[in-house]
Amino acid sequence: MPKVPYHLDLPEAITSLVVFASPHSGRDYPWSFLRTTVLDDQSIRTSEDAFVDRLFDCAPQFGAPLLRANAPRAFLDLNRAADELDPALIEGVRRGGHNPRVASGLGVVPRVVSNGRAIYRGKLPMAEAERRIAHFWHPYHDQLRALLAQAHAQFGESVLIDCHSMPHEAVDAVARNCARRPEIVIGDRFGASAAPAIVSRIEAAFVAAGLSVVRNMPFAGAYVTQAYGRPSRRQHAVQIEIDRSIYMDEVEIRPNANFQAFRRLLRGVVADIASIGHEGKALPLAAE
Protein backbone atom coordinates (compact mmCIF):
# COMPACT_ATOMS: atom_id res chain seq x y z
CA MET A 1 0.00 0.00 0.00
CA PRO A 2 1.14 3.60 -0.57
CA LYS A 3 2.42 5.13 2.66
CA VAL A 4 -0.25 7.84 3.11
CA PRO A 5 -3.50 8.60 1.27
CA TYR A 6 -2.74 12.25 0.51
CA HIS A 7 -0.60 15.30 1.25
CA LEU A 8 -2.20 18.54 2.38
CA ASP A 9 -0.33 21.82 1.90
CA LEU A 10 -1.90 24.60 3.95
CA PRO A 11 -1.14 28.32 3.93
CA GLU A 12 -0.16 30.09 7.13
CA ALA A 13 -3.67 31.55 7.06
CA ILE A 14 -6.50 30.62 4.72
CA THR A 15 -7.44 33.84 2.95
CA SER A 16 -8.95 32.34 -0.22
CA LEU A 17 -12.30 30.66 -0.80
CA VAL A 18 -10.59 28.49 -3.43
CA VAL A 19 -9.37 24.93 -2.80
CA PHE A 20 -6.93 23.37 -5.26
CA ALA A 21 -6.79 19.57 -5.54
CA SER A 22 -4.78 17.15 -7.67
CA PRO A 23 -6.35 13.67 -7.56
CA HIS A 24 -4.26 12.03 -10.30
CA SER A 25 -0.68 13.15 -9.63
CA GLY A 26 0.06 10.50 -6.99
CA ARG A 27 3.23 8.54 -7.68
CA ASP A 28 3.75 6.22 -4.71
CA TYR A 29 3.78 2.85 -6.51
CA PRO A 30 4.15 0.09 -3.91
CA TRP A 31 6.08 -3.02 -4.85
CA SER A 32 3.11 -5.21 -3.93
CA PHE A 33 1.11 -3.43 -6.65
CA LEU A 34 3.86 -3.37 -9.28
CA ARG A 35 4.43 -7.12 -9.02
CA THR A 36 0.76 -7.79 -9.86
CA THR A 37 0.76 -5.79 -13.10
CA VAL A 38 1.71 -6.91 -16.59
CA LEU A 39 3.01 -3.41 -17.34
CA ASP A 40 6.53 -2.14 -16.86
CA ASP A 41 7.42 0.70 -14.51
CA GLN A 42 7.12 3.28 -17.29
CA SER A 43 3.85 2.09 -18.87
CA ILE A 44 2.05 1.95 -15.53
CA ARG A 45 2.60 5.72 -15.19
CA THR A 46 0.93 6.73 -18.47
CA SER A 47 -2.44 7.48 -16.87
CA GLU A 48 -0.79 9.60 -14.16
CA ASP A 49 -1.18 13.39 -14.26
CA ALA A 50 2.54 13.63 -13.75
CA PHE A 51 3.90 16.80 -12.06
CA VAL A 52 0.52 18.56 -11.91
CA ASP A 53 0.93 18.86 -8.14
CA ARG A 54 4.22 20.69 -8.72
CA LEU A 55 2.59 23.07 -11.20
CA PHE A 56 0.06 24.17 -8.58
CA ASP A 57 2.25 23.93 -5.48
CA CYS A 58 2.37 27.70 -5.07
CA ALA A 59 -1.34 27.82 -4.11
CA PRO A 60 -0.69 28.03 -0.33
CA GLN A 61 1.42 31.16 -0.91
CA PHE A 62 -1.79 32.84 -2.05
CA GLY A 63 -3.88 31.70 0.90
CA ALA A 64 -5.40 28.58 -0.69
CA PRO A 65 -4.96 24.93 0.37
CA LEU A 66 -3.61 22.31 -2.02
CA LEU A 67 -4.69 18.68 -1.61
CA ARG A 68 -2.45 16.18 -3.41
CA ALA A 69 -3.20 12.50 -3.87
CA ASN A 70 -0.46 10.07 -2.97
CA ALA A 71 -1.89 6.87 -4.43
CA PRO A 72 -1.37 6.68 -8.21
CA ARG A 73 -4.34 6.69 -10.56
CA ALA A 74 -3.53 3.23 -11.92
CA PHE A 75 -3.92 1.92 -8.36
CA LEU A 76 -7.07 3.87 -7.45
CA ASP A 77 -8.94 6.62 -9.29
CA LEU A 78 -10.08 9.36 -6.92
CA ASN A 79 -12.10 11.00 -9.70
CA ARG A 80 -14.60 8.13 -9.65
CA ALA A 81 -17.39 7.26 -7.26
CA ALA A 82 -16.53 4.62 -4.67
CA ASP A 83 -19.18 2.30 -6.17
CA GLU A 84 -17.91 2.53 -9.77
CA LEU A 85 -16.60 -1.03 -9.58
CA ASP A 86 -15.72 -2.89 -12.77
CA PRO A 87 -17.25 -6.40 -13.03
CA ALA A 88 -14.61 -7.26 -15.63
CA LEU A 89 -11.91 -6.70 -12.99
CA ILE A 90 -13.37 -7.12 -9.51
CA GLU A 91 -14.59 -10.55 -8.42
CA GLY A 92 -18.19 -10.69 -7.27
CA VAL A 93 -19.35 -7.39 -8.81
CA ARG A 94 -22.71 -7.68 -10.50
CA ARG A 95 -23.27 -6.02 -13.81
CA GLY A 96 -25.59 -3.05 -13.43
CA GLY A 97 -26.69 -0.22 -15.66
CA HIS A 98 -24.30 0.94 -18.35
CA ASN A 99 -21.55 3.21 -17.06
CA PRO A 100 -19.24 4.32 -19.88
CA ARG A 101 -16.30 4.96 -17.54
CA VAL A 102 -16.52 1.50 -16.01
CA ALA A 103 -17.17 -0.13 -19.39
CA SER A 104 -13.97 1.38 -20.77
CA GLY A 105 -11.95 -0.01 -17.86
CA LEU A 106 -11.70 3.26 -15.96
CA GLY A 107 -13.66 2.56 -12.80
CA VAL A 108 -12.58 3.45 -9.29
CA VAL A 109 -10.05 0.60 -9.48
CA PRO A 110 -8.89 0.93 -13.09
CA ARG A 111 -8.54 -2.09 -15.34
CA VAL A 112 -6.50 -0.26 -18.01
CA VAL A 113 -4.13 2.65 -18.44
CA SER A 114 -3.86 4.87 -21.52
CA ASN A 115 -4.57 3.35 -24.93
CA GLY A 116 -6.57 0.59 -23.25
CA ARG A 117 -3.55 -1.39 -22.02
CA ALA A 118 -4.53 -3.91 -19.35
CA ILE A 119 -2.99 -3.45 -15.91
CA TYR A 120 -3.55 -6.97 -14.55
CA ARG A 121 -3.41 -10.56 -15.76
CA GLY A 122 -6.73 -11.51 -14.20
CA LYS A 123 -9.29 -10.33 -11.69
CA LEU A 124 -8.82 -8.78 -8.25
CA PRO A 125 -10.60 -9.96 -5.09
CA MET A 126 -13.40 -7.73 -3.87
CA ALA A 127 -11.54 -7.42 -0.55
CA GLU A 128 -8.60 -5.77 -2.32
CA ALA A 129 -10.84 -3.19 -3.98
CA GLU A 130 -12.59 -2.48 -0.67
CA ARG A 131 -9.22 -2.11 1.09
CA ARG A 132 -8.00 0.48 -1.42
CA ILE A 133 -11.25 2.44 -1.20
CA ALA A 134 -11.23 2.39 2.61
CA HIS A 135 -7.57 3.37 2.98
CA PHE A 136 -7.28 5.96 0.19
CA TRP A 137 -10.56 7.02 -1.42
CA HIS A 138 -12.46 7.82 1.77
CA PRO A 139 -9.63 9.72 3.52
CA TYR A 140 -8.99 11.86 0.42
CA HIS A 141 -12.64 12.74 -0.08
CA ASP A 142 -13.24 13.26 3.64
CA GLN A 143 -10.42 15.80 3.64
CA LEU A 144 -11.65 17.46 0.43
CA ARG A 145 -15.15 17.83 1.85
CA ALA A 146 -13.73 19.31 5.04
CA LEU A 147 -11.67 21.89 3.15
CA LEU A 148 -14.64 22.95 1.03
CA ALA A 149 -16.93 23.11 4.07
CA GLN A 150 -14.39 25.29 5.86
CA ALA A 151 -14.11 27.65 2.88
CA HIS A 152 -17.89 27.88 2.59
CA ALA A 153 -18.30 28.55 6.30
CA GLN A 154 -15.56 31.20 6.29
CA PHE A 155 -16.46 33.02 3.08
CA GLY A 156 -20.04 32.01 2.28
CA GLU A 157 -18.85 30.45 -0.97
CA SER A 158 -16.33 27.85 -2.12
CA VAL A 159 -14.58 27.08 -5.39
CA LEU A 160 -12.85 23.76 -6.05
CA ILE A 161 -10.19 23.73 -8.76
CA ASP A 162 -9.72 20.08 -9.75
CA CYS A 163 -6.29 20.00 -11.43
CA HIS A 164 -5.52 17.56 -14.24
CA SER A 165 -3.40 17.09 -17.35
CA MET A 166 -4.26 15.61 -20.74
CA PRO A 167 -2.28 13.94 -23.53
CA HIS A 168 -1.43 16.33 -26.36
CA GLU A 169 -3.53 14.39 -28.85
CA ALA A 170 -6.61 14.53 -26.61
CA VAL A 171 -7.80 17.75 -28.22
CA ASP A 172 -7.06 16.80 -31.84
CA ALA A 173 -10.75 16.69 -32.79
CA VAL A 174 -11.50 19.99 -31.03
CA ALA A 175 -8.40 21.68 -32.45
CA ARG A 176 -9.67 21.34 -36.02
CA ASN A 177 -12.43 23.83 -35.23
CA CYS A 178 -10.24 26.30 -33.32
CA ALA A 179 -8.16 29.17 -34.63
CA ARG A 180 -5.48 28.16 -32.11
CA ARG A 181 -4.91 24.72 -30.64
CA PRO A 182 -6.41 24.52 -27.12
CA GLU A 183 -3.88 24.28 -24.31
CA ILE A 184 -6.37 24.36 -21.42
CA VAL A 185 -9.76 22.66 -21.17
CA ILE A 186 -12.09 23.99 -18.47
CA GLY A 187 -14.83 21.58 -17.42
CA ASP A 188 -17.95 22.69 -15.58
CA ARG A 189 -20.28 19.89 -16.76
CA PHE A 190 -21.80 22.34 -19.25
CA GLY A 191 -22.75 24.77 -16.52
CA ALA A 192 -23.98 22.26 -13.94
CA SER A 193 -21.04 22.39 -11.52
CA ALA A 194 -20.20 26.12 -11.32
CA ALA A 195 -21.80 29.51 -11.85
CA PRO A 196 -21.05 31.14 -15.22
CA ALA A 197 -19.34 34.13 -13.58
CA ILE A 198 -16.92 31.83 -11.70
CA VAL A 199 -16.06 29.86 -14.83
CA SER A 200 -15.55 33.03 -16.85
CA ARG A 201 -13.28 34.38 -14.12
CA ILE A 202 -11.15 31.23 -14.20
CA GLU A 203 -11.02 31.23 -18.00
CA ALA A 204 -9.95 34.88 -17.99
CA ALA A 205 -7.02 34.05 -15.70
CA PHE A 206 -5.64 31.53 -18.20
CA VAL A 207 -6.32 33.76 -21.20
CA ALA A 208 -4.55 36.68 -19.52
CA ALA A 209 -1.49 34.43 -19.23
CA GLY A 210 -1.55 33.90 -23.00
CA LEU A 211 -3.00 30.39 -22.97
CA SER A 212 -5.69 29.16 -25.37
CA VAL A 213 -8.79 27.83 -23.62
CA VAL A 214 -11.89 25.81 -24.54
CA ARG A 215 -14.73 24.64 -22.33
CA ASN A 216 -16.06 21.12 -21.77
CA MET A 217 -14.67 19.58 -24.96
CA PRO A 218 -13.45 16.91 -24.76
CA PHE A 219 -13.46 16.95 -20.92
CA ALA A 220 -16.50 18.31 -19.08
CA GLY A 221 -15.62 16.90 -15.66
CA ALA A 222 -16.18 13.56 -13.98
CA TYR A 223 -17.08 12.42 -10.46
CA VAL A 224 -15.42 15.25 -8.54
CA THR A 225 -17.18 18.08 -10.37
CA GLN A 226 -20.45 16.14 -10.28
CA ALA A 227 -20.20 15.44 -6.54
CA TYR A 228 -18.93 18.82 -5.31
CA GLY A 229 -20.39 21.32 -7.76
CA ARG A 230 -23.57 22.87 -6.34
CA PRO A 231 -23.65 26.41 -7.75
CA SER A 232 -27.15 27.07 -6.36
CA ARG A 233 -25.58 26.66 -2.91
CA ARG A 234 -22.55 28.78 -3.84
CA GLN A 235 -20.40 25.65 -4.04
CA HIS A 236 -18.54 25.58 -7.35
CA ALA A 237 -16.34 22.87 -8.83
CA VAL A 238 -14.29 23.36 -11.99
CA GLN A 239 -11.98 20.86 -13.68
CA ILE A 240 -8.79 22.11 -15.33
CA GLU A 241 -6.99 20.03 -17.99
CA ILE A 242 -3.54 21.14 -19.17
CA ASP A 243 -1.81 19.88 -22.32
CA ARG A 244 1.05 17.77 -21.00
CA SER A 245 3.31 18.50 -23.96
CA ILE A 246 3.69 22.10 -22.76
CA TYR A 247 5.70 21.13 -19.70
CA MET A 248 6.75 17.47 -19.94
CA ASP A 249 8.13 14.77 -22.20
CA GLU A 250 5.11 12.49 -22.51
CA VAL A 251 7.15 9.46 -23.58
CA GLU A 252 9.84 9.68 -20.91
CA ILE A 253 7.43 11.10 -18.28
CA ARG A 254 9.81 13.78 -17.11
CA PRO A 255 9.74 17.59 -17.07
CA ASN A 256 10.86 19.14 -20.34
CA ALA A 257 12.96 22.26 -20.90
CA ASN A 258 9.86 24.46 -20.60
CA PHE A 259 8.74 23.11 -17.23
CA GLN A 260 10.08 25.86 -14.98
CA ALA A 261 8.97 28.66 -17.32
CA PHE A 262 5.47 27.22 -17.51
CA ARG A 263 5.39 26.75 -13.75
CA ARG A 264 6.24 30.43 -13.33
CA LEU A 265 3.51 31.34 -15.82
CA LEU A 266 0.96 29.29 -13.89
CA ARG A 267 1.98 31.02 -10.68
CA GLY A 268 0.26 34.15 -11.94
CA VAL A 269 -2.81 32.14 -12.95
CA VAL A 270 -3.01 30.49 -9.53
CA ALA A 271 -2.67 33.85 -7.79
CA ASP A 272 -5.45 35.28 -9.98
CA ILE A 273 -7.80 32.35 -9.32
CA ALA A 274 -7.04 32.36 -5.59
CA SER A 275 -8.16 35.99 -5.47
CA ILE A 276 -11.72 35.14 -6.55
CA GLY A 277 -14.03 36.86 -4.11
CA HIS A 278 -11.39 39.43 -3.19
CA GLU A 279 -12.12 41.88 -5.99
CA GLY A 280 -11.53 45.34 -4.63
CA LYS A 281 -9.80 44.03 -1.51
CA ALA A 282 -6.09 44.17 -0.75
CA LEU A 283 -4.50 40.72 -0.79
CA PRO A 284 -1.39 39.72 1.17
CA LEU A 285 1.76 39.61 -0.92
CA ALA A 286 3.30 36.18 -1.45
CA ALA A 287 7.02 35.63 -1.45
CA GLU A 288 8.64 34.24 -4.59
Disulfide bonds with the S-S distance in Angstrom:
none
